[in-house]
């Protein structure tokens, strides 16, 4: 729906049919006008045009519980987190090829991820380890920015802008 009509159910248009099981992550490619999403129910990452046509499953193997997804349309990459038994953060081309694991150690429940494109870093929150961490876009130079069970009770999303990290929290930070 258009933002100014979003509260009117008659103006809401479903883009993807009921074959979705448990859609969790959603990202927009503003250059090619495509929607990307993760579905932890059918363990896949899919794409469609913004009008819901041209739908295609990009990745459906070696995913356990895909969660968040972030895009870098200028460089043609997508990034996602997976909560599975072997939790990880991965990267692939936006067409699903050249898949690579960026983070697979010291990671448990990677919930939200976001890109700092200007500084070429990927940030994530880990709900089980209660931390905010980042790596460069090749998976190197890992940093833990905050680790606190008291201040990061169960983080699930974050955003980065310039030198600030923002996250929703029930606990004042």
NORCOR-V18908 format. One record per residue. N is the residue number from 1. RES is the residue in three letters. PSI is psi as a letter, one per 20 degrees, with the letter a starting at -180 (none if undefined). Layout:
n: {N;N}
res: {RES;RES}
psi: {PSI;PSI}
//
This chain:
n: {1;2;3;4;5;6;7;8;9;10;11;12;13;14;15;16;17;18;19;20;21;22;23;24;25;26;27;28;29;30;31;32;33;34;35;36;37;38;39;40;41;42;43;44;45;46;47;48;49;50;51;52;53;54;55;56;57;58;59;60;61;62;63;64;65;66;67;68;69;70;71;72;73;74;75;76;77;78;79;80;81;82;83;84;85;86;87;88;89;90;91;92;93;94;95;96;97;98;99;100;101;102;103;104;105;106;107;108;109;110;111;112;113;114;115;116;117;118;119;120;121;122;123;124;125;126;127;128;129;130;131;132;133;134;135;136;137;138;139;140;141;142;143;144;145;146;147;148;149;150;151;152;153;154;155;156;157;158;159;160;161;162;163;164;165;166;167;168;169;170;171;172;173}
res: {UNK;UNK;UNK;UNK;UNK;UNK;UNK;UNK;UNK;UNK;UNK;UNK;UNK;UNK;UNK;UNK;UNK;UNK;UNK;UNK;UNK;UNK;UNK;UNK;UNK;UNK;UNK;UNK;UNK;UNK;UNK;UNK;UNK;UNK;UNK;UNK;UNK;UNK;UNK;UNK;UNK;UNK;UNK;UNK;UNK;UNK;UNK;UNK;UNK;UNK;UNK;UNK;UNK;UNK;UNK;UNK;UNK;UNK;UNK;UNK;UNK;UNK;UNK;UNK;UNK;UNK;UNK;UNK;UNK;UNK;UNK;UNK;UNK;UNK;UNK;UNK;UNK;UNK;UNK;UNK;UNK;UNK;UNK;UNK;UNK;UNK;UNK;UNK;UNK;UNK;UNK;UNK;UNK;UNK;UNK;UNK;UNK;UNK;UNK;UNK;UNK;UNK;UNK;UNK;UNK;UNK;UNK;UNK;UNK;UNK;UNK;UNK;UNK;UNK;UNK;UNK;UNK;UNK;UNK;UNK;UNK;UNK;UNK;UNK;UNK;UNK;UNK;UNK;UNK;UNK;UNK;UNK;UNK;UNK;UNK;UNK;UNK;UNK;UNK;UNK;UNK;UNK;UNK;UNK;UNK;UNK;UNK;UNK;UNK;UNK;UNK;UNK;UNK;UNK;UNK;UNK;UNK;UNK;UNK;UNK;UNK;UNK;UNK;UNK;UNK;UNK;UNK;UNK;UNK;UNK;UNK;UNK;UNK}
psi: {q;q;g;i;j;h;i;o;h;i;i;p;o;p;h;p;a;j;i;p;f;m;p;g;q;p;q;p;o;i;g;i;l;q;p;q;q;q;o;i;g;j;m;r;p;r;q;r;r;i;j;i;r;l;p;p;p;g;p;j;q;k;p;g;m;q;e;q;q;q;q;m;h;h;i;k;q;q;q;q;q;p;i;a;h;n;q;r;p;r;q;r;q;i;j;i;r;l;p;q;p;g;p;i;q;l;p;f;m;o;e;q;q;q;p;n;h;g;j;l;q;p;q;q;q;o;h;h;i;l;r;p;r;q;r;r;j;j;j;r;l;q;p;o;h;p;o;o;h;g;h;m;f;m;q;i;q;r;q;p;o;d;j;q;p;p;q;q;q;i;p;p;none}
//
